[in-house]
Amino acid sequence: MIYLNKNWKPEYGGNLELWDKKMTQCEVKVPCDFNRAVIFLTDENSPHGYSKITIPEGETRKSFYTYYFTEVGEGFNYSDSRFVSRPDDSTMKKLATSIKEPLKITAKKILNAIGVKSLDFQDKNKKK
């Protein structure tokens, strides 16, 4: 990830947070300073995110990110992103996340099993 915020101030928040595997403690906070690059492993359990962002009208948090995938080979099991609640989330948000995430992952597995690789809602044959 590369941050693209030339005028970002620390009081806006939005630092990248890298959490322990159990999502109980934030291990590292990385400020989103302009032109800062952050490279980290994302695997089946690499909790990361950011806390509340408070920015003035007209300001946005800008970043560019990409993923590098190794070749899928024997013994490789693809794992989709799985969102988990933060320790400071409300009880309702924790409940909603605990229901939504397993449903999302199960639905994607079912769609993949029946041959649907992606949901594209645009009609590509439709003339403009």
N, C-alpha and C positions, 0 to 999 in steps of 0.2 A: 504494500500500500504506500502511496506517495501523497502527502498532504499538499494542497494547492491554495492555502489560505494566506494571502500576503498580509492581511491586516488582522489576523486572529489574535485575540487577547486571552490570557489565562483565565480571566473571570468569566469567559463564555462557557467554560467547561468543555466537554466532549473529548477528553483524553481517551486514548485507546487503553482499555483495561485488559490485562491478561490474568486470568483467575486460575486457582489451583483446580485439579481434576474434579474435586467434589463440589466446586462452586461455593465454597464457604469463605474464601479469603482472596482478595485481590493481591496478586504477587507483584505486578509491575503496572505503573501508569506511564504512558508515553504521550507527552504533549503533542498537539497537532500543529507544530511549527512548520512554516512554509518550507517546502522542498525536502522535508524529512521523509526518508524511506524506512519502512518497517517490514522486515521479512520474518515470518514465523511459520512454524509447522501447524497446519490444520489437519487433524485426523479425526477419528471417531469420537474423541473426547478432548477438545482443546477450547474450553470456554473463554470467550473474549467478547468484548462489547464496549460500550461507553455509557456514562451516566448522563444525567439531565444536561441539556444544552440550553443556555439562556443567551440569545443573541438579539441585537437590536434589529429593528425593521430594516429590511433591505440587505441584510448580511446573510450569508449561507455558509455551511461547513462543506468544503469541497475536498474530495480525495479521489484518487484513481486506484483501483485494485484489480488484481488478476490472480488466477490460480494456475499452478503448474501441476499437471497430473502425470504420473508415470504410466507406462503402458500397462493395460489390464492383462494380467497373465494368470497362470494357474495358481490357485489358492487365494486370489484376490477377491475380496468382497466389497463391493461398492457400498458406501455409507452416505446417505443424504445428510444435509445439515439438520441438526436437531437443536431447537431452541430450548433453553432452560430458564427458569425464573431466577432473578437476582435475589439475594437474601433480604433486601429491603423492599421488594415488591409487595403490594397488598395481597391479602388472602384471596380475593376474587381474581386477581391477575394470575396468581400462582395456580389456582384451580383451573382457570381457562387454558393456561399454557399446558398443564398436565393432561388435559383432555384433547386439545387441538393437535399437539405434536404427534402423539401416537396415531391419531386418525389420518393426519397428513402423510406420514411415512407409510402406513398401511395402504392407503389409497394409491400412492405412487408405485408401491410394489405390485399391487394388483394390475394397474394400468400397464406397467412394464411387462408383467407376465402374459398379458393378452396382446402384447405387441404395440402398445401405444407408448412411444418414446417421449413425446412432448405434446402439449396441448397448445395448438396454434389456432386462435379464434379468428384470425384474418382469413377471408376467402381469397386465396391467391389467384383464382380464376376470374374474379370479379374485375370488370374493366372500370377504369377510373374516368 
